[in-house]
Amino acid sequence: MKNWKWWLDIAMIGIGAFLLWKSVDLGEAYANHWLRKSGGHADTDTYHIILSEAIRMYRSAGAILFAIGVWFLRKEAMR
């Protein structure tokens, strides 16, 4: 029973690390998707605001998942 929890913790750490590592690429993809969805009529400032918010969103999600995964992994190791 304990084995699946360990793999779930490792998966959370891996996904969190991936989001932290690829946050800029994912943010650019999100901003480009937003630009296409808006019809391509956005000024540079709006694009950069969307880009910075998307990067911040992915970094925050990655950091949270990474921290939760490490916390749960340490909790399992203490048992």
PyMOL Python script that loads the backbone (N, CA, C, O; Angstrom):
from pymol import cmd

cmd.read_pdbstr("""\
ATOM      1  N   MET A   1       0.822  -1.199   0.000  1.00  0.00           N
ATOM      2  CA  MET A   1       0.000   0.000   0.000  1.00  0.00           C
ATOM      3  C   MET A   1       0.866   1.262   0.000  1.00  0.00           C
ATOM      4  O   MET A   1       0.506   2.278  -0.595  1.00  0.00           O
ATOM      5  N   LYS A   2       1.988   1.179   0.665  1.00  0.00           N
ATOM      6  CA  LYS A   2       2.856   2.338   0.786  1.00  0.00           C
ATOM      7  C   LYS A   2       3.544   2.672  -0.545  1.00  0.00           C
ATOM      8  O   LYS A   2       3.911   3.822  -0.785  1.00  0.00           O
ATOM      9  N   ASN A   3       3.713   1.675  -1.395  1.00  0.00           N
ATOM     10  CA  ASN A   3       4.466   1.853  -2.628  1.00  0.00           C
ATOM     11  C   ASN A   3       3.818   2.858  -3.576  1.00  0.00           C
ATOM     12  O   ASN A   3       4.531   3.664  -4.175  1.00  0.00           O
ATOM     13  N   TRP A   4       2.504   2.841  -3.733  1.00  0.00           N
ATOM     14  CA  TRP A   4       1.852   3.769  -4.660  1.00  0.00           C
ATOM     15  C   TRP A   4       1.936   5.203  -4.163  1.00  0.00           C
ATOM     16  O   TRP A   4       1.993   6.135  -4.966  1.00  0.00           O
ATOM     17  N   LYS A   5       1.943   5.391  -2.845  1.00  0.00           N
ATOM     18  CA  LYS A   5       2.091   6.750  -2.310  1.00  0.00           C
ATOM     19  C   LYS A   5       3.469   7.306  -2.643  1.00  0.00           C
ATOM     20  O   LYS A   5       3.615   8.485  -2.965  1.00  0.00           O
ATOM     21  N   TRP A   6       4.471   6.446  -2.562  1.00  0.00           N
ATOM     22  CA  TRP A   6       5.830   6.873  -2.862  1.00  0.00           C
ATOM     23  C   TRP A   6       5.927   7.316  -4.322  1.00  0.00           C
ATOM     24  O   TRP A   6       6.530   8.348  -4.616  1.00  0.00           O
ATOM     25  N   TRP A   7       5.337   6.544  -5.237  1.00  0.00           N
ATOM     26  CA  TRP A   7       5.376   6.904  -6.648  1.00  0.00           C
ATOM     27  C   TRP A   7       4.582   8.175  -6.928  1.00  0.00           C
ATOM     28  O   TRP A   7       4.966   8.976  -7.779  1.00  0.00           O
ATOM     29  N   LEU A   8       3.486   8.357  -6.219  1.00  0.00           N
ATOM     30  CA  LEU A   8       2.707   9.582  -6.374  1.00  0.00           C
ATOM     31  C   LEU A   8       3.525  10.796  -5.928  1.00  0.00           C
ATOM     32  O   LEU A   8       3.486  11.843  -6.574  1.00  0.00           O
ATOM     33  N   ASP A   9       4.258  10.658  -4.836  1.00  0.00           N
ATOM     34  CA  ASP A   9       5.119  11.745  -4.360  1.00  0.00           C
ATOM     35  C   ASP A   9       6.219  12.054  -5.372  1.00  0.00           C
ATOM     36  O   ASP A   9       6.502  13.218  -5.652  1.00  0.00           O
ATOM     37  N   ILE A  10       6.831  11.014  -5.913  1.00  0.00           N
ATOM     38  CA  ILE A  10       7.875  11.208  -6.923  1.00  0.00           C
ATOM     39  C   ILE A  10       7.290  11.879  -8.167  1.00  0.00           C
ATOM     40  O   ILE A  10       7.933  12.740  -8.767  1.00  0.00           O
ATOM     41  N   ALA A  11       6.086  11.492  -8.551  1.00  0.00           N
ATOM     42  CA  ALA A  11       5.435  12.111  -9.714  1.00  0.00           C
ATOM     43  C   ALA A  11       5.166  13.592  -9.466  1.00  0.00           C
ATOM     44  O   ALA A  11       5.376  14.414 -10.359  1.00  0.00           O
ATOM     45  N   MET A  12       4.705  13.946  -8.264  1.00  0.00           N
ATOM     46  CA  MET A  12       4.466  15.364  -7.956  1.00  0.00           C
ATOM     47  C   MET A  12       5.762  16.157  -8.016  1.00  0.00           C
ATOM     48  O   MET A  12       5.789  17.272  -8.536  1.00  0.00           O
ATOM     49  N   ILE A  13       6.834  15.583  -7.485  1.00  0.00           N
ATOM     50  CA  ILE A  13       8.133  16.262  -7.530  1.00  0.00           C
ATOM     51  C   ILE A  13       8.581  16.429  -8.981  1.00  0.00           C
ATOM     52  O   ILE A  13       9.071  17.492  -9.362  1.00  0.00           O
ATOM     53  N   GLY A  14       8.416  15.390  -9.780  1.00  0.00           N
ATOM     54  CA  GLY A  14       8.815  15.454 -11.187  1.00  0.00           C
ATOM     55  C   GLY A  14       8.012  16.463 -11.984  1.00  0.00           C
ATOM     56  O   GLY A  14       8.576  17.229 -12.766  1.00  0.00           O
ATOM     57  N   ILE A  15       6.707  16.472 -11.794  1.00  0.00           N
ATOM     58  CA  ILE A  15       5.861  17.438 -12.506  1.00  0.00           C
ATOM     59  C   ILE A  15       6.184  18.856 -12.055  1.00  0.00           C
ATOM     60  O   ILE A  15       6.248  19.771 -12.876  1.00  0.00           O
ATOM     61  N   GLY A  16       6.388  19.043 -10.752  1.00  0.00           N
ATOM     62  CA  GLY A  16       6.750  20.365 -10.243  1.00  0.00           C
ATOM     63  C   GLY A  16       8.072  20.848 -10.807  1.00  0.00           C
ATOM     64  O   GLY A  16       8.201  22.008 -11.198  1.00  0.00           O
ATOM     65  N   ALA A  17       9.066  19.946 -10.849  1.00  0.00           N
ATOM     66  CA  ALA A  17      10.368  20.313 -11.405  1.00  0.00           C
ATOM     67  C   ALA A  17      10.253  20.630 -12.894  1.00  0.00           C
ATOM     68  O   ALA A  17      10.892  21.561 -13.383  1.00  0.00           O
ATOM     69  N   PHE A  18       9.436  19.855 -13.616  1.00  0.00           N
ATOM     70  CA  PHE A  18       9.236  20.118 -15.043  1.00  0.00           C
ATOM     71  C   PHE A  18       8.599  21.488 -15.257  1.00  0.00           C
ATOM     72  O   PHE A  18       9.023  22.239 -16.135  1.00  0.00           O
ATOM     73  N   LEU A  19       7.581  21.816 -14.459  1.00  0.00           N
ATOM     74  CA  LEU A  19       6.927  23.123 -14.608  1.00  0.00           C
ATOM     75  C   LEU A  19       7.888  24.261 -14.288  1.00  0.00           C
ATOM     76  O   LEU A  19       7.860  25.302 -14.945  1.00  0.00           O
ATOM     77  N   LEU A  20       8.741  24.067 -13.280  1.00  0.00           N
ATOM     78  CA  LEU A  20       9.732  25.094 -12.970  1.00  0.00           C
ATOM     79  C   LEU A  20      10.749  25.225 -14.103  1.00  0.00           C
ATOM     80  O   LEU A  20      11.134  26.335 -14.469  1.00  0.00           O
ATOM     81  N   TRP A  21      11.180  24.100 -14.652  1.00  0.00           N
ATOM     82  CA  TRP A  21      12.206  24.095 -15.690  1.00  0.00           C
ATOM     83  C   TRP A  21      11.679  24.664 -17.003  1.00  0.00           C
ATOM     84  O   TRP A  21      12.392  25.403 -17.682  1.00  0.00           O
ATOM     85  N   LYS A  22      10.457  24.335 -17.368  1.00  0.00           N
ATOM     86  CA  LYS A  22       9.892  24.741 -18.649  1.00  0.00           C
ATOM     87  C   LYS A  22       8.900  25.898 -18.533  1.00  0.00           C
ATOM     88  O   LYS A  22       8.099  26.102 -19.446  1.00  0.00           O
ATOM     89  N   SER A  23       8.929  26.647 -17.456  1.00  0.00           N
ATOM     90  CA  SER A  23       7.929  27.694 -17.244  1.00  0.00           C
ATOM     91  C   SER A  23       7.978  28.771 -18.328  1.00  0.00           C
ATOM     92  O   SER A  23       6.935  29.293 -18.722  1.00  0.00           O
ATOM     93  N   VAL A  24       9.162  29.105 -18.808  1.00  0.00           N
ATOM     94  CA  VAL A  24       9.267  30.138 -19.843  1.00  0.00           C
ATOM     95  C   VAL A  24       8.680  29.625 -21.159  1.00  0.00           C
ATOM     96  O   VAL A  24       7.927  30.337 -21.823  1.00  0.00           O
ATOM     97  N   ASP A  25       9.020  28.396 -21.534  1.00  0.00           N
ATOM     98  CA  ASP A  25       8.477  27.828 -22.780  1.00  0.00           C
ATOM     99  C   ASP A  25       6.966  27.679 -22.701  1.00  0.00           C
ATOM    100  O   ASP A  25       6.257  28.010 -23.651  1.00  0.00           O
ATOM    101  N   LEU A  26       6.470  27.181 -21.573  1.00  0.00           N
ATOM    102  CA  LEU A  26       5.027  27.029 -21.404  1.00  0.00           C
ATOM    103  C   LEU A  26       4.331  28.388 -21.385  1.00  0.00           C
ATOM    104  O   LEU A  26       3.237  28.538 -21.929  1.00  0.00           O
ATOM    105  N   GLY A  27       4.972  29.379 -20.757  1.00  0.00           N
ATOM    106  CA  GLY A  27       4.411  30.730 -20.738  1.00  0.00           C
ATOM    107  C   GLY A  27       4.329  31.333 -22.129  1.00  0.00           C
ATOM    108  O   GLY A  27       3.341  31.981 -22.476  1.00  0.00           O
ATOM    109  N   GLU A  28       5.380  31.116 -22.933  1.00  0.00           N
ATOM    110  CA  GLU A  28       5.354  31.612 -24.313  1.00  0.00           C
ATOM    111  C   GLU A  28       4.263  30.923 -25.125  1.00  0.00           C
ATOM    112  O   GLU A  28       3.577  31.566 -25.920  1.00  0.00           O
ATOM    113  N   ALA A  29       4.105  29.630 -24.927  1.00  0.00           N
ATOM    114  CA  ALA A  29       3.050  28.904 -25.647  1.00  0.00           C
ATOM    115  C   ALA A  29       1.671  29.426 -25.247  1.00  0.00           C
ATOM    116  O   ALA A  29       0.797  29.592 -26.098  1.00  0.00           O
ATOM    117  N   TYR A  30       1.478  29.684 -23.959  1.00  0.00           N
ATOM    118  CA  TYR A  30       0.194  30.215 -23.492  1.00  0.00           C
ATOM    119  C   TYR A  30      -0.057  31.609 -24.065  1.00  0.00           C
ATOM    120  O   TYR A  30      -1.161  31.908 -24.520  1.00  0.00           O
ATOM    121  N   ALA A  31       0.972  32.462 -24.042  1.00  0.00           N
ATOM    122  CA  ALA A  31       0.811  33.823 -24.557  1.00  0.00           C
ATOM    123  C   ALA A  31       0.538  33.807 -26.064  1.00  0.00           C
ATOM    124  O   ALA A  31      -0.280  34.587 -26.550  1.00  0.00           O
ATOM    125  N   ASN A  32       1.211  32.932 -26.799  1.00  0.00           N
ATOM    126  CA  ASN A  32       0.955  32.829 -28.239  1.00  0.00           C
ATOM    127  C   ASN A  32      -0.446  32.305 -28.512  1.00  0.00           C
ATOM    128  O   ASN A  32      -1.110  32.760 -29.443  1.00  0.00           O
ATOM    129  N   HIS A  33      -0.899  31.353 -27.709  1.00  0.00           N
ATOM    130  CA  HIS A  33      -2.267  30.847 -27.847  1.00  0.00           C
ATOM    131  C   HIS A  33      -3.268  31.972 -27.576  1.00  0.00           C
ATOM    132  O   HIS A  33      -4.250  32.126 -28.302  1.00  0.00           O
ATOM    133  N   TRP A  34      -3.015  32.745 -26.538  1.00  0.00           N
ATOM    134  CA  TRP A  34      -3.900  33.866 -26.210  1.00  0.00           C
ATOM    135  C   TRP A  34      -3.919  34.880 -27.352  1.00  0.00           C
ATOM    136  O   TRP A  34      -4.971  35.421 -27.692  1.00  0.00           O
ATOM    137  N   LEU A  35      -2.745  35.133 -27.943  1.00  0.00           N
ATOM    138  CA  LEU A  35      -2.653  36.091 -29.044  1.00  0.00           C
ATOM    139  C   LEU A  35      -3.440  35.602 -30.264  1.00  0.00           C
ATOM    140  O   LEU A  35      -4.149  36.382 -30.898  1.00  0.00           O
ATOM    141  N   ARG A  36      -3.317  34.313 -30.591  1.00  0.00           N
ATOM    142  CA  ARG A  36      -4.089  33.761 -31.713  1.00  0.00           C
ATOM    143  C   ARG A  36      -5.584  33.806 -31.424  1.00  0.00           C
ATOM    144  O   ARG A  36      -6.386  34.099 -32.310  1.00  0.00           O
ATOM    145  N   LYS A  37      -5.953  33.517 -30.186  1.00  0.00           N
ATOM    146  CA  LYS A  37      -7.368  33.505 -29.810  1.00  0.00           C
ATOM    147  C   LYS A  37      -7.971  34.909 -29.880  1.00  0.00           C
ATOM    148  O   LYS A  37      -9.153  35.067 -30.186  1.00  0.00           O
ATOM    149  N   SER A  38      -7.155  35.924 -29.595  1.00  0.00           N
ATOM    150  CA  SER A  38      -7.656  37.293 -29.627  1.00  0.00           C
ATOM    151  C   SER A  38      -7.646  37.875 -31.039  1.00  0.00           C
ATOM    152  O   SER A  38      -8.000  39.038 -31.228  1.00  0.00           O
ATOM    153  N   GLY A  39      -7.253  37.098 -32.009  1.00  0.00           N
ATOM    154  CA  GLY A  39      -7.242  37.573 -33.385  1.00  0.00           C
ATOM    155  C   GLY A  39      -5.926  38.199 -33.795  1.00  0.00           C
ATOM    156  O   GLY A  39      -5.823  38.741 -34.895  1.00  0.00           O
ATOM    157  N   GLY A  40      -4.928  38.141 -32.950  1.00  0.00           N
ATOM    158  CA  GLY A  40      -3.617  38.680 -33.271  1.00  0.00           C
ATOM    159  C   GLY A  40      -3.519  40.185 -33.165  1.00  0.00           C
ATOM    160  O   GLY A  40      -2.551  40.779 -33.640  1.00  0.00           O
ATOM    161  N   HIS A  41      -4.506  40.809 -32.548  1.00  0.00           N
ATOM    162  CA  HIS A  41      -4.519  42.268 -32.435  1.00  0.00           C
ATOM    163  C   HIS A  41      -4.225  42.686 -31.002  1.00  0.00           C
ATOM    164  O   HIS A  41      -5.113  43.151 -30.287  1.00  0.00           O
ATOM    165  N   ALA A  42      -2.988  42.518 -30.592  1.00  0.00           N
ATOM    166  CA  ALA A  42      -2.592  42.939 -29.249  1.00  0.00           C
ATOM    167  C   ALA A  42      -1.282  43.710 -29.356  1.00  0.00           C
ATOM    168  O   ALA A  42      -0.417  43.384 -30.169  1.00  0.00           O
ATOM    169  N   ASP A  43      -1.154  44.720 -28.536  1.00  0.00           N
ATOM    170  CA  ASP A  43       0.094  45.472 -28.557  1.00  0.00           C
ATOM    171  C   ASP A  43       1.162  44.709 -27.769  1.00  0.00           C
ATOM    172  O   ASP A  43       0.875  43.720 -27.095  1.00  0.00           O
ATOM    173  N   THR A  44       2.385  45.190 -27.872  1.00  0.00           N
ATOM    174  CA  THR A  44       3.516  44.512 -27.251  1.00  0.00           C
ATOM    175  C   THR A  44       3.397  44.482 -25.739  1.00  0.00           C
ATOM    176  O   THR A  44       3.733  43.478 -25.112  1.00  0.00           O
ATOM    177  N   ASP A  45       2.926  45.566 -25.146  1.00  0.00           N
ATOM    178  CA  ASP A  45       2.799  45.604 -23.687  1.00  0.00           C
ATOM    179  C   ASP A  45       1.813  44.559 -23.181  1.00  0.00           C
ATOM    180  O   ASP A  45       2.077  43.882 -22.188  1.00  0.00           O
ATOM    181  N   THR A  46       0.690  44.429 -23.856  1.00  0.00           N
ATOM    182  CA  THR A  46      -0.304  43.429 -23.449  1.00  0.00           C
ATOM    183  C   THR A  46       0.271  42.029 -23.570  1.00  0.00           C
ATOM    184  O   THR A  46       0.067  41.192 -22.690  1.00  0.00           O
ATOM    185  N   TYR A  47       0.990  41.768 -24.657  1.00  0.00           N
ATOM    186  CA  TYR A  47       1.601  40.450 -24.851  1.00  0.00           C
ATOM    187  C   TYR A  47       2.584  40.148 -23.725  1.00  0.00           C
ATOM    188  O   TYR A  47       2.588  39.039 -23.189  1.00  0.00           O
ATOM    189  N   HIS A  48       3.409  41.114 -23.365  1.00  0.00           N
ATOM    190  CA  HIS A  48       4.402  40.886 -22.313  1.00  0.00           C
ATOM    191  C   HIS A  48       3.749  40.730 -20.942  1.00  0.00           C
ATOM    192  O   HIS A  48       4.249  39.984 -20.101  1.00  0.00           O
ATOM    193  N   ILE A  49       2.653  41.416 -20.714  1.00  0.00           N
ATOM    194  CA  ILE A  49       1.923  41.236 -19.452  1.00  0.00           C
ATOM    195  C   ILE A  49       1.368  39.815 -19.374  1.00  0.00           C
ATOM    196  O   ILE A  49       1.505  39.146 -18.350  1.00  0.00           O
ATOM    197  N   ILE A  50       0.742  39.356 -20.458  1.00  0.00           N
ATOM    198  CA  ILE A  50       0.211  37.988 -20.492  1.00  0.00           C
ATOM    199  C   ILE A  50       1.347  36.983 -20.335  1.00  0.00           C
ATOM    200  O   ILE A  50       1.207  35.998 -19.612  1.00  0.00           O
ATOM    201  N   LEU A  51       2.468  37.227 -21.008  1.00  0.00           N
ATOM    202  CA  LEU A  51       3.617  36.327 -20.924  1.00  0.00           C
ATOM    203  C   LEU A  51       4.159  36.245 -19.503  1.00  0.00           C
ATOM    204  O   LEU A  51       4.408  35.151 -18.997  1.00  0.00           O
ATOM    205  N   SER A  52       4.343  37.389 -18.858  1.00  0.00           N
ATOM    206  CA  SER A  52       4.893  37.368 -17.501  1.00  0.00           C
ATOM    207  C   SER A  52       3.929  36.723 -16.511  1.00  0.00           C
ATOM    208  O   SER A  52       4.359  36.022 -15.595  1.00  0.00           O
ATOM    209  N   GLU A  53       2.632  36.954 -16.688  1.00  0.00           N
ATOM    210  CA  GLU A  53       1.650  36.313 -15.804  1.00  0.00           C
ATOM    211  C   GLU A  53       1.618  34.802 -16.016  1.00  0.00           C
ATOM    212  O   GLU A  53       1.492  34.042 -15.056  1.00  0.00           O
ATOM    213  N   ALA A  54       1.731  34.366 -17.269  1.00  0.00           N
ATOM    214  CA  ALA A  54       1.736  32.926 -17.546  1.00  0.00           C
ATOM    215  C   ALA A  54       2.978  32.264 -16.964  1.00  0.00           C
ATOM    216  O   ALA A  54       2.889  31.181 -16.387  1.00  0.00           O
ATOM    217  N   ILE A  55       4.130  32.904 -17.110  1.00  0.00           N
ATOM    218  CA  ILE A  55       5.362  32.353 -16.535  1.00  0.00           C
ATOM    219  C   ILE A  55       5.239  32.281 -15.024  1.00  0.00           C
ATOM    220  O   ILE A  55       5.629  31.283 -14.417  1.00  0.00           O
ATOM    221  N   ARG A  56       4.706  33.317 -14.414  1.00  0.00           N
ATOM    222  CA  ARG A  56       4.511  33.317 -12.964  1.00  0.00           C
ATOM    223  C   ARG A  56       3.548  32.211 -12.538  1.00  0.00           C
ATOM    224  O   ARG A  56       3.760  31.557 -11.517  1.00  0.00           O
ATOM    225  N   MET A  57       2.490  32.006 -13.322  1.00  0.00           N
ATOM    226  CA  MET A  57       1.514  30.961 -13.014  1.00  0.00           C
ATOM    227  C   MET A  57       2.178  29.584 -13.048  1.00  0.00           C
ATOM    228  O   MET A  57       1.989  28.788 -12.128  1.00  0.00           O
ATOM    229  N   TYR A  58       2.953  29.293 -14.098  1.00  0.00           N
ATOM    230  CA  TYR A  58       3.601  27.987 -14.199  1.00  0.00           C
ATOM    231  C   TYR A  58       4.673  27.806 -13.132  1.00  0.00           C
ATOM    232  O   TYR A  58       4.821  26.709 -12.595  1.00  0.00           O
ATOM    233  N   ARG A  59       5.418  28.851 -12.816  1.00  0.00           N
ATOM    234  CA  ARG A  59       6.428  28.737 -11.758  1.00  0.00           C
ATOM    235  C   ARG A  59       5.785  28.509 -10.401  1.00  0.00           C
ATOM    236  O   ARG A  59       6.278  27.711  -9.604  1.00  0.00           O
ATOM    237  N   SER A  60       4.692  29.202 -10.136  1.00  0.00           N
ATOM    238  CA  SER A  60       3.991  29.009  -8.862  1.00  0.00           C
ATOM    239  C   SER A  60       3.443  27.598  -8.753  1.00  0.00           C
ATOM    240  O   SER A  60       3.596  26.945  -7.720  1.00  0.00           O
ATOM    241  N   ALA A  61       2.808  27.126  -9.812  1.00  0.00           N
ATOM    242  CA  ALA A  61       2.264  25.764  -9.795  1.00  0.00           C
ATOM    243  C   ALA A  61       3.378  24.741  -9.626  1.00  0.00           C
ATOM    244  O   ALA A  61       3.225  23.774  -8.879  1.00  0.00           O
ATOM    245  N   GLY A  62       4.494  24.945 -10.311  1.00  0.00           N
ATOM    246  CA  GLY A  62       5.626  24.024 -10.180  1.00  0.00           C
ATOM    247  C   GLY A  62       6.211  24.028  -8.790  1.00  0.00           C
ATOM    248  O   GLY A  62       6.514  22.971  -8.237  1.00  0.00           O
ATOM    249  N   ALA A  63       6.373  25.213  -8.213  1.00  0.00           N
ATOM    250  CA  ALA A  63       6.933  25.298  -6.867  1.00  0.00           C
ATOM    251  C   ALA A  63       6.009  24.655  -5.840  1.00  0.00           C
ATOM    252  O   ALA A  63       6.470  23.971  -4.926  1.00  0.00           O
ATOM    253  N   ILE A  64       4.711  24.872  -5.990  1.00  0.00           N
ATOM    254  CA  ILE A  64       3.748  24.286  -5.049  1.00  0.00           C
ATOM    255  C   ILE A  64       3.754  22.767  -5.164  1.00  0.00           C
ATOM    256  O   ILE A  64       3.823  22.075  -4.148  1.00  0.00           O
ATOM    257  N   LEU A  65       3.682  22.234  -6.385  1.00  0.00           N
ATOM    258  CA  LEU A  65       3.705  20.778  -6.564  1.00  0.00           C
ATOM    259  C   LEU A  65       5.008  20.172  -6.058  1.00  0.00           C
ATOM    260  O   LEU A  65       4.995  19.122  -5.416  1.00  0.00           O
ATOM    261  N   PHE A  66       6.127  20.824  -6.342  1.00  0.00           N
ATOM    262  CA  PHE A  66       7.422  20.326  -5.888  1.00  0.00           C
ATOM    263  C   PHE A  66       7.479  20.290  -4.367  1.00  0.00           C
ATOM    264  O   PHE A  66       7.908  19.299  -3.778  1.00  0.00           O
ATOM    265  N   ALA A  67       7.044  21.377  -3.735  1.00  0.00           N
ATOM    266  CA  ALA A  67       7.088  21.442  -2.270  1.00  0.00           C
ATOM    267  C   ALA A  67       6.159  20.414  -1.629  1.00  0.00           C
ATOM    268  O   ALA A  67       6.533  19.767  -0.651  1.00  0.00           O
ATOM    269  N   ILE A  68       4.958  20.258  -2.169  1.00  0.00           N
ATOM    270  CA  ILE A  68       4.028  19.270  -1.616  1.00  0.00           C
ATOM    271  C   ILE A  68       4.589  17.863  -1.797  1.00  0.00           C
ATOM    272  O   ILE A  68       4.506  17.041  -0.885  1.00  0.00           O
ATOM    273  N   GLY A  69       5.157  17.583  -2.959  1.00  0.00           N
ATOM    274  CA  GLY A  69       5.753  16.271  -3.197  1.00  0.00           C
ATOM    275  C   GLY A  69       6.885  15.969  -2.247  1.00  0.00           C
ATOM    276  O   GLY A  69       6.968  14.862  -1.715  1.00  0.00           O
ATOM    277  N   VAL A  70       7.765  16.938  -2.022  1.00  0.00           N
ATOM    278  CA  VAL A  70       8.871  16.742  -1.080  1.00  0.00           C
ATOM    279  C   VAL A  70       8.340  16.556   0.334  1.00  0.00           C
ATOM    280  O   VAL A  70       8.834  15.705   1.073  1.00  0.00           O
ATOM    281  N   TRP A  71       7.346  17.336   0.715  1.00  0.00           N
ATOM    282  CA  TRP A  71       6.783  17.229   2.060  1.00  0.00           C
ATOM    283  C   TRP A  71       6.176  15.847   2.293  1.00  0.00           C
ATOM    284  O   TRP A  71       6.423  15.216   3.321  1.00  0.00           O
ATOM    285  N   PHE A  72       5.373  15.382   1.320  1.00  0.00           N
ATOM    286  CA  PHE A  72       4.767  14.055   1.458  1.00  0.00           C
ATOM    287  C   PHE A  72       5.819  12.952   1.430  1.00  0.00           C
ATOM    288  O   PHE A  72       5.694  11.963   2.152  1.00  0.00           O
ATOM    289  N   LEU A  73       6.852  13.109   0.608  1.00  0.00           N
ATOM    290  CA  LEU A  73       7.908  12.103   0.545  1.00  0.00           C
ATOM    291  C   LEU A  73       8.655  12.027   1.869  1.00  0.00           C
ATOM    292  O   LEU A  73       8.967  10.935   2.344  1.00  0.00           O
ATOM    293  N   ARG A  74       8.941  13.170   2.463  1.00  0.00           N
ATOM    294  CA  ARG A  74       9.599  13.172   3.775  1.00  0.00           C
ATOM    295  C   ARG A  74       8.690  12.579   4.836  1.00  0.00           C
ATOM    296  O   ARG A  74       9.150  11.867   5.729  1.00  0.00           O
ATOM    297  N   LYS A  75       7.394  12.874   4.738  1.00  0.00           N
ATOM    298  CA  LYS A  75       6.432  12.323   5.690  1.00  0.00           C
ATOM    299  C   LYS A  75       6.397  10.798   5.593  1.00  0.00           C
ATOM    300  O   LYS A  75       6.344  10.111   6.614  1.00  0.00           O
ATOM    301  N   GLU A  76       6.426  10.268   4.372  1.00  0.00           N
ATOM    302  CA  GLU A  76       6.437   8.816   4.180  1.00  0.00           C
ATOM    303  C   GLU A  76       7.750   8.212   4.666  1.00  0.00           C
ATOM    304  O   GLU A  76       7.759   7.109   5.213  1.00  0.00           O
ATOM    305  N   ALA A  77       8.857   8.924   4.471  1.00  0.00           N
ATOM    306  CA  ALA A  77      10.158   8.401   4.897  1.00  0.00           C
ATOM    307  C   ALA A  77      10.280   8.362   6.415  1.00  0.00           C
ATOM    308  O   ALA A  77      11.019   7.539   6.956  1.00  0.00           O
ATOM    309  N   MET A  78       9.566   9.240   7.104  1.00  0.00           N
ATOM    310  CA  MET A  78       9.631   9.281   8.570  1.00  0.00           C
ATOM    311  C   MET A  78       8.890   8.109   9.205  1.00  0.00           C
ATOM    312  O   MET A  78       9.153   7.761  10.356  1.00  0.00           O
ATOM    313  N   ARG A  79       7.973   7.501   8.469  1.00  0.00           N
ATOM    314  CA  ARG A  79       7.186   6.394   9.038  1.00  0.00           C
ATOM    315  C   ARG A  79       7.994   5.161   9.240  1.00  0.00           C
ATOM    316  O   ARG A  79       7.472   4.150   9.709  1.00  0.00           O
TER     317      ARG A  79
END
""", "prot")
cmd.dss("prot")
cmd.show_as("cartoon", "prot")
cmd.util.cbc("prot")
cmd.orient("prot")
